[in-house]
C-alpha cells in the first residue's frame, strides 16, 4: 500500500513537472490569451463588468512604460534571477512589526502569479509562485518576461495589459505613451481597482512624480542585463 502510494506520488510529480514545463514553453512563443485573475474578476463583477485586454508585442509598447514599471515595481529586474532578497527581507521585517502588509515580489514573481496562478497569500500558492518564477527565469528571456507582464497585469477595473490601459486611461495606443502617461499607469499598480491614472488623485500624482524622477535617475533604458550596483542606486523613495 505504501509502495503504491509513493509510486503514485512520484508519477504525479513527474506529470506535474512535465506539463508545467510545456505550459511555460508554450507561453514563451504564444501570446497569453486569458489569465486566472481575468476569470476571477469576471466572476466577481456585476452585469456591467467588461474585460479589456489586447495583446501587443513589446515593440508596440512605449519604452517609457517599460521603464516606468521597472522603476515603480522592481528596480533590480534586469540583474536578479527572479527574486529580490533585499526586498523580501524588508517586507518580512515590515510585516513582523505589525505595519501595513508590504510585498517583496519582483516583476518575474508577479508575472508567474498573474499568468499561471491566482491571488492568494497561502504558503502553498507562494510555493507554486516560486516554482513558476524559476521556470520562466530559466526558460524565458528578460524581454519575454517583461512583455508578458505588460500584457497581463491588471491596470484598472477590468483593464488588463498595456494596450487596453493606454486606450482606457489616455485614449492612445501603448506605443505612443509619453513619460508622464507611463508613470501615471505605473503609479496605480499597487491597487489598480482603487486608484485612477487619469485624472489622478493626490497619492497617484505624488507617486507619478516619484516614478518620473526614478526614470531619470535610471538613465538610458535597455533590456540588457545590468550590474546590481548600477540599479540599486535608484531604490530610495
C-alpha positions in Angstrom: 0.0 0.0 0.0 2.7 2.5 1.0 4.8 1.4 -2.0 1.8 2.1 -4.3 1.3 5.5 -2.7 4.9 6.5 -3.2 4.7 5.3 -6.8 1.5 7.4 -7.4 3.1 10.5 -5.8 6.3 10.0 -8.0 4.2 9.7 -11.2 2.1 12.7 -10.2 5.3 14.7 -9.6 6.7 13.8 -13.0 3.5 14.6 -14.8 3.3 18.0 -12.9 6.8 18.9 -13.9 6.3 17.8 -17.5 3.0 19.6 -18.0 4.1 22.9 -16.3 7.4 23.0 -18.3 5.4 22.5 -21.6 2.9 25.2 -20.4 5.7 27.7 -19.7 7.5 26.8 -23.0 4.2 27.4 -24.9 3.9 30.9 -23.5 7.5 31.6 -24.5 6.2 31.9 -28.0 2.4 32.3 -27.9 0.5 35.3 -26.6 -1.3 34.7 -23.3 -5.0 35.0 -24.2 -6.5 34.9 -20.7 -5.4 34.6 -17.1 -6.9 33.2 -13.9 -7.2 36.8 -12.5 -9.3 37.8 -15.5 -11.6 34.9 -14.9 -11.9 35.7 -11.1 -12.6 39.4 -11.8 -15.3 38.5 -14.4 -17.0 36.2 -11.9 -16.8 38.8 -9.1 -18.0 41.6 -11.4 -21.6 42.7 -11.9 -23.6 42.5 -15.1 -21.9 45.7 -16.4 -18.4 44.3 -15.9 -16.2 44.1 -19.1 -12.8 42.7 -19.5 -10.5 44.8 -21.7 -7.4 43.1 -22.9 -5.5 43.5 -26.2 -2.1 41.7 -26.6 0.6 43.6 -28.4 4.3 42.8 -28.9 6.8 44.6 -26.7 7.9 46.7 -29.7 4.4 48.2 -29.7 4.7 49.3 -26.0 6.4 52.6 -25.2 9.9 52.2 -23.7 8.7 54.8 -21.2 6.1 52.4 -19.9 8.6 49.5 -19.8 11.0 51.7 -17.7 8.2 53.1 -15.6 7.0 49.7 -14.3 10.6 48.7 -13.6 11.3 51.8 -11.6 7.9 51.5 -9.8 7.8 47.8 -9.1 11.3 46.2 -9.4 14.4 48.2 -10.0 16.7 45.2 -9.9 14.6 43.3 -12.6 17.5 43.4 -15.1 20.0 41.9 -12.7 18.2 39.4 -10.4 17.3 35.8 -11.2 13.7 36.1 -10.2 13.9 37.1 -6.5 15.0 40.3 -4.8 16.4 39.1 -1.5 16.7 42.6 -0.1 13.1 43.5 -0.9 11.8 40.2 0.6 13.8 40.8 3.8 12.4 44.3 4.2 8.9 43.1 3.5 9.2 40.4 6.2 10.6 42.8 8.7 7.9 45.3 8.0 5.1 42.7 8.3 6.6 41.3 11.6 6.4 44.8 13.1 2.7 44.8 12.5 2.8 47.5 10.0 0.8 47.6 6.7 1.4 44.4 4.8 4.1 45.0 2.2 5.0 42.7 -0.6 8.5 41.9 -1.9 7.5 40.4 -5.2 9.6 41.0 -8.3 8.2 41.5 -11.8 9.1 37.9 -12.5 7.1 36.7 -9.5 4.2 38.9 -10.4 4.3 37.5 -13.9 4.3 33.9 -12.6 1.4 34.7 -10.4 -0.7 36.6 -13.0 -0.3 34.1 -15.8 -0.2 30.7 -14.1 -1.8 31.1 -10.6 -4.4 33.0 -8.6 -4.2 35.8 -5.9 -3.7 34.3 -2.5 -1.3 34.6 0.5 -1.1 30.9 1.5 2.3 29.2 1.6 1.1 26.7 -0.9 0.3 29.3 -3.5 3.6 31.2 -2.7 5.5 27.9 -3.2 3.9 27.5 -6.6 4.7 31.1 -7.4 8.4 30.5 -6.6 8.4 27.3 -8.8 6.9 29.1 -11.8 9.2 32.1 -11.3 12.2 29.8 -11.5 10.8 28.2 -14.7 10.2 31.5 -16.5 13.6 32.9 -15.4 15.2 29.7 -16.8 13.1 29.3 -20.0 12.3 32.9 -21.0 14.4 35.9 -21.7 14.0 39.1 -19.6 12.4 40.7 -22.6 9.8 38.0 -22.8 9.1 38.2 -19.0 8.5 42.0 -19.3 6.4 41.5 -22.5 4.1 39.0 -20.8 4.0 41.1 -17.6 3.0 44.3 -19.5 0.3 42.4 -21.4 -1.3 40.5 -18.4 -1.1 42.8 -15.4 -4.2 44.5 -14.1 -4.1 48.2 -14.8 -7.7 49.3 -13.9 -11.1 47.9 -13.2 -11.4 45.2 -15.9 -8.4 46.6 -17.7 -5.5 44.2 -18.4 -2.3 44.9 -20.2 -0.6 48.0 -21.6 -2.6 48.5 -24.8 -6.0 48.3 -23.0 -4.8 50.5 -20.2 -3.4 53.1 -22.6 -6.6 53.3 -24.5 -8.7 53.3 -21.4 -6.8 56.0 -19.4 -5.4 58.2 -22.2 -7.2 57.3 -25.4 -4.0 56.4 -27.2 -2.0 53.3 -28.1 0.6 51.9 -25.8 3.4 52.8 -28.2 2.5 56.5 -28.0 2.6 56.9 -24.3 4.9 59.7 -23.0 6.8 59.8 -19.8 4.0 61.3 -17.6 1.4 59.0 -19.0 3.6 55.9 -18.5 4.5 56.9 -14.9 0.8 57.5 -14.1 -0.2 54.0 -15.2 2.7 52.5 -13.3 1.7 54.5 -10.2 -1.7 52.8 -9.9 -0.2 49.2 -10.0 -0.3 48.7 -6.2 -4.1 48.8 -6.3 -5.4 49.3 -9.9 -9.0 48.8 -8.9 -8.8 51.6 -6.3 -6.7 54.3 -8.0 -7.2 56.3 -11.2 -4.4 57.1 -13.6 -6.4 59.9 -15.2 -7.5 62.0 -13.5 -5.0 61.2 -10.7 -5.8 61.7 -7.0 -3.2 63.1 -4.6 -1.5 59.8 -4.0 -1.2 58.9 -7.7 0.0 62.4 -8.6 2.7 62.3 -6.0 3.8 58.7 -6.8 3.8 59.6 -10.6 6.3 62.3 -9.9 8.5 60.0 -7.9 8.5 57.4 -10.7 9.4 60.1 -13.2 12.4 61.1 -11.1 13.4 57.4 -10.8 13.2 57.1 -14.6 15.6 60.0 -14.9 18.0 58.5 -12.4 17.9 55.1 -14.1 19.5 56.6 -17.2 19.3 55.3 -20.8 16.9 52.3 -20.8 18.0 49.0 -22.3 16.8 45.4 -21.6 20.4 44.3 -21.5 21.5 42.9 -18.1 22.9 45.5 -15.8 25.1 45.2 -12.7 23.2 45.2 -9.4 25.0 48.2 -8.0 24.0 50.3 -11.1 20.4 49.6 -10.5 20.2 49.8 -6.7 21.2 53.4 -6.7 17.6 54.2 -7.6 15.8 52.3 -4.9 15.2 55.1 -2.4 11.7 56.6 -2.4 
